[in-house]
């Protein structure tokens, strides 16, 4: 009896390759999570305390932390990170200049009763410019260029991305400011924080949550931190100018910056610092962020692609407004070249600035 011919119907063959790839990816993700388990767990606990994260993340990251400790991967990562920090601590530069190692944490800042700058300061020679990513990049570079056009002015610029006053456990600007003041001896300090500070506040020493954002407690602590920063320069009678944050395209970021600007302005008034409102330079008459503005006779885009940072031209526009404001407060000796450069029009909303009141000294704070 003849056998039946083999079936020519196609048969479904299941490949294990996709499942193997998924398993491999899952294993790699788990392994990376185990390596950074301790940091993830600390961050999750901090977010939970600040009301910004779910409880399940704390439990999950705690499990990763335990696995990393039990397998020894956490200790291996610490050793590798120590070598990397040692290398970058010597090689990293800020603002084009070598960055010395961080200063030790200062003692609790004591508040001064004296107002720092009730009258215009003498001729400026040494300007310290500090802040976050905007100072590290286009705005800081534009300010440095424009200030150094004045005769005899030297600028030291120290910008650090992802920093501010909210997370001193990550980067302590007060400790860095003490070091820079001792080394550079500035006649004027210009600072801009706030861009990364729309988050909960943490303690410098423990990293634990202090106050959630959009609360009265946040306003009080953040304002006190700005006052403490200003007071670091009070013994040397160095005036401090704090730049507000510019207008931003994203509505949520705009609301955060509006609150931070209000708290910053009030802190400057209490501490006797100068406040420059860069929002007015980057918004139209209705308060909406400028999309374009005339810079050097041509229409330019004001913001970078992220809608938060300034573009190269927007930064130059704002820097011009800041320098015009400073020139009204302090003695700047212009070179002939800077006079010619200053004659070029930069169309923008007129700068709005707050000058410290020339009132009697406030009672001593405790």
C-alpha positions, 0 to 999 in steps of 0.5 A, a space after each residue: 500500500 502506497 504511503 501518503 505523500 508528505 503534507 505540503 502545508 506550511 507548519 508554524 515554527 515558534 522561534 525562541 529568539 525574541 524571548 531570549 532577547 527579552 530575557 537578556 534585556 530584562 537581565 541587563 536592566 535588573 543587573 544595572 538596577 542592582 549596581 545602583 540600588 543604593 542610590 535608587 533607594 535613597 532617591 525613592 525614599 527622598 521622593 516619597 518624603 517630598 510627596 513626589 513618588 509612590 511607595 512601591 518604588 521604595 520597596 522595589 529599590 530596597 530589594 535591589 539595594 539588598 541584592 547588590 550588597 549581598 552579591 558584592 556588586 555595590 562594593 565593586 561599583 563604589 570602587 569604580 566610582 572612586 577611581 572615576 571621581 579621582 580622575 575627573 576631579 583633576 581633569 574637569 574644568 568650569 567656564 574654561 578654567 581649572 576647577 579646584 577640589 570642592 571646599 569642606 562644608 562651611 559651618 551654619 551661616 550666621 546672618 549679618 545685620 548690615 545691608 551690603 550695598 546701599 550705594 553704588 560700589 567703587 569701580 569694579 575690577 573682579 567679578 565673580 559669576 556663578 550659577 547653574 547651566 545657564 551660567 555654564 553655557 550661553 548666558 554666562 559666556 555672553 555676560 563674561 564677554 560683555 563685562 570684560 569689554 570694560 577696562 580692567 575688569 576680570 571675570 571668574 565664571 563658575 557654572 555647574 549644570 543641574 545645581 541650585 539651592 534645592 539640593 545642597 547634598 548634591 552640590 553645596 554652593 555656599 561651600 563653593 562660594 566661600 572657596 571662590 571668595 577666598 581665592 578670587 577676592 571679587 568686587 562683585 558677585 553675580 549669581 543665578 540659581 532657580 532653574 533646577 530648584 523647582 523641586 523639594 528641598 533636601 538637607 545638606 548633610 543627610 540628603 533627607 527631605 526638608 520641604 516639598 515644592 509649592 508650600 510655604 515651608 519651601 518658600 521660607 527655607 529657600 529664601 533663607 538659603 539665598 540670604 545665607 548665600 548673600 551673607 557669605 560676602 557681607 564681611 568683605 562688603 561685596 555686593 551680590 546681584 542675583 538674576 531671576 529666571 527668564 520666561 519659559 515656553 512650557 506653562 508648568 515650568 513657567 509657573 515654577 519659575 514665577 514662584 521661585 522668582 517671587 521668593 528670590 526677589 523677596 529674599 534679596 530685599 531682606 538680605 540687601 542684595 540686588 535683584 535683576 528680573 530677566 523675565 521682563 527681558 524675555 516676555 512681551 507686554 502681556 507677559 508671554 514668552 518672547 518667541 523672537 526679538 531683534 538682536 543686532 538689527 536682525 530677528 532672532 529666536 530667543 529660546 533654545 529648543 527645550 524652551 527653557 534655556 536661552 538661545 545664543 542670541 537670546 542669551 546675548 540679548 539678556 546679557 546686554 540688558 543685565 550689563 546696562 542695569 549693572 552700569 547704572 548701579 556700579 562704576 564701570 570704566 568702558 573702553 572705546 571698543 565697548 562704547 562702539 559695541 554698546 551703540 548697537 541696538 538690542 531690542 527687548 523689553 526694558 530691564 526691571 531690576 530691584 535695588 536694595 533699599 537704602 534704609 536703616 540696617 535691619 535688626 539682627 537675625 538669629 
